[in-house]
Amino acid sequence: MRDPAPVRNLPGERCRALATLVSDIDDTITTAGMLPASTFQALWALDEAGVRTVLVTGRPAGWCDHIARMWPVAGVIGENGALIYVYDRPQRRMRRTYLLGEEERREARRKLERIRERVLSEVPGCAIANDQPFRLADLAVDFREDVGPLGPAEVREICRIMQSEGATYKVSSIHVNCWYGAFDKVAGLRRFLADEGRDLDDPRIRETLAFTGDSPNDEPLFQALETTIGVANILPFLPDLRHPPAFITKQEAAAGFAEAVEIILAKRGRRPVPRPPG
């Protein structure tokens, strides 16, 4: 396994080929739970440069509807790949795609309720994420957003309970998400592209894609794509990743995202992203 190269070493030809930047949200384009002005400036700069942004996140369906409608993005893949929301602005219509059918989601919710009861009773200090009421397909257990932070032992115990119940789980920077069903962030991106008539397995398609992320639940996309960028706060997780990002920023979280976008646009021959005052 090679250490990620500095993002400034990103080849110019990859930047010029880029058509779609896929990105995680929490602690990748946000900092300490907030979305800074630099992120919106970077998203708009990408849009103006002809580069689409697709956000792929563990956040809930309710958030995805808002983001797809009101942010300069081409779509949102939510709940770790369970759903895809794309807002057609000319038609004023939201296209919603689900990787599980309604009956499958209903059965999954029944089984997730048992996991909910177990983690709350067996792992002191954790909580069900405050955005859980807006979720359709998964369960999010909070270990550092509005509680804690809990230590690695408690996080491992949450994961153990989920695994013992036969659920798939992924650890983000703030939550442990679990679900039943054959989906993840890569499956969600694959379906998003397929709906546009594109194949993720086609090398010509992959060379038009890049990904930015920050945590272990982004590893499937670090593995699936060639042009992958970790913001600097991923450094503590690198020893545990079999498939780390190819490049890494100097700065953490949203500042790292803005850094990566500025480098990409500069190597495409566009002016740098303007920095907010202060």
N, C-alpha and C positions, 0 to 999 in steps of 0.2 A: 504494500500500500504506500503510495507516494503522498507526501504532504501537499496540501493545496498551494498553488502558485499565487503570488500577489495578483490582485485583479488588474493592476496596471499592465500585466503581461498578457492580457487577453488579446488574441490575434485580431488585427484590424479586419481581416477577411470574414471572421466570424461575426464581428459587429455589423459589417455591411450586409451580411446575409440575413441578419436577424429580422424576422417579421412579427414574432410574438414572444413577449417576455412573460413567463409564468412566474408567479410569486406567491409565497406564503404571506400571511398577514401579521400575526402576533409576534412581536420582537424581531420582525424582519422589516416591515414598513412602519411599525409603531415603536415607540420608546416609552417604557414604564406605563404602558396601557393607553398612551395618547398618540394621536395621529398628528405629527407636526406639519407645519407649512411646507417644509422641504419635500415631504412625500407627495403632497398634492402638486407641487411644482414639477417634481420628477415625472409623475403620471401624466400631467398635461404636456410636458416636454416630449415624452415618448409618443403621445398621441399626435402632436403636431409634426413629429418626425416620421410619422407613418408606421410606428411600431405599436402593435396592439398589446394591451396588458390583460392577462387572464389571471385572476386571483384564485388560489386553491388553498383551502383553509379547513380547520376543524370547527370553525364557528357555525352557528345554527342557521337553519333555513330562513328564519325571520330576518336575521342580519343580511343574508345573501340577497333577499328581495330588495332591501334598501340600497345595498351597495351596487347591485346591477343597475338599478334605476338612476342613481344620483351621482355615481363616480364615473370618471372617464376611463371605463374598462369595457372590454369586449364580452366579458362574462365572468361568472363566479362559480367555482366548484366547491360545494360546501359539505360539511359534516364528514370530512376526510374522504370525499369521493362519492358519497351517497346520492348527491343531487347536483344538478347543473341549472343555473338560472341565467338566461340571456335576455336582455331587454332590447326589443326592436323599436328604436326611437321613432323612425318614420311612421310605423304602424301603431305606435303606442300600445305594444302588446308584449307581455312577458311570456317567454317560452320556458317551461319548466320540464325538466327531464329527471326521472328517478331511476336509479339502477336496481331498486327493489320494487316489486309490485305492492299494492296496498295491503293485501293479505299477508305478505311476507313482513311488511313493516309492523303490522298489528301483532303478529306472533313474536317478532323480535322485541317489541315493547314489553310484552308479558315476561319474557326471559330476562330482559334488562332490569325489570323491577326487583327480581331476586338479587341481582348484583348490587343494586342500589341499597337494599336492606343490609346486605352483608358488609359492604365497605363502611357504611355509617356506623355499624355496630362493632366492627372489628379493627378499624383504623382510627383511633382518636385524633381529632384535629382536622380531618379532611371534611369536605362538604360537597354536596352536589352543586355544580356550577350554577351561578345565577342566571345564565342564559338557557338553562335546560328547558323551561317552558316553551321555547321557540324552536326546539329540535323535533325532527320527524323520525330519525333513523338510528341515533346513537345515544349513549349516555356519557356525560362529561363529569369527571370527578375533579374537583378543584383542590390543588395542593399548594398553590402560591399566588393566585390572582386576588382573591378576597379573603384568604385565610393564610395561616403559616408565615413563611414557607415551611413545609415539612421537609424532613431530611431524606436522603436516598433510601434508607431502610423502610420508611413508611411508603414511599413511592413503589418500591419493589413489592411490598405486601399488597398494595392495591392491584398491581399487575398480576400477582400470584392468584388473587381471588378471581379476577376476570378470566385468567387462563383456566383455572379449575372449573369454571362454569362454561367452558367451551367457546368463549367469545374471543374475537380478534381485538387487540388493543394496540394503541400507539401513545407514546409519551410526547407531549409538546412542552413548551417552556413554562406552561401554567397549569395544564390539565392532563389527566390521563383519560383518553377517549376509548370507548369500547363499543363493539357492535357485532351483529350477526349478519352474515351475507358476504358474497364474493365481490367486495369493492375496496378500493383504497385510492389514494391520490392519483396514482398512475392510471387505474381503471377509469377514474373520472375524466382525466385528461384524454385518454384514448377515446372515450365516448364523445367528448366535446369535439375532438377532431373528426371523428367518424361522421358526426352529424353535419359537418361541413364538406364531407367527401374526401377527407384526408386520412392517411394511415400512419399511426405513430411508428410502425415498424419500417416505414420507408426512410432510408437514410437521407433522401433529398428533403423530406419533411422535417426530420430531426435537426438538420443543419440550419433550419430557419427558426429554431426554438432555443430559448435559454431559460434557466430557472434560478431564482434566488430563495434561500431558506436559512433556517437558523437552528434546527433541533433534530433529534433522532427521528421524529415522525416524517421528516422530509427525505429520509434516506432512500425510499423507493424512487423518488424523482432524481436524486443525485445519481442513482444507478442507471435510470432509464435514458437520461439525456447526456450529451457530450459537453455542452456548454453550461456548467453549473457553478453557481457562486454562493458561498456561505458568507454571511455577515460575521464580523469578528467575534460576536458572542457565542458562536458555535465552537470556539476553541476548546472549552472544557469537555465537550462531547466527542471530540475527534478520536480519542483512544478507543471508544466503544463503537465506532462506525466502521463497518466493513467496506462501505462505499461512501467515502467523504466527497465533498464538493471538489471540483477541479481547481477552483480559484477562491480566494478569500480577500475580503476587504480589510483595510486598516482600522476602520471605525466600526462601532457596534450598531446593531439595530437600524433604526430609520436613517441615521447618519451614514451607515454603511451602504444602505440601499441607494441613497442619493449619490454617494461616491461612485457606486457601480454604474448607475445610469449616466452620470456625468462622463465617465470614461468611455462607455459605449457610444454615446452621442458624439463625443469628440473624435473618436476613431471612425465614425460614420461621416465626419466632415461637417457636423452640426455644431453650433455654438454651445458652450457649456450651459448646464442648468443654472439659472440665477439663484444665488444664495439668499435666504431671508435675512433681514437686518438683525443685528444683535449677535 
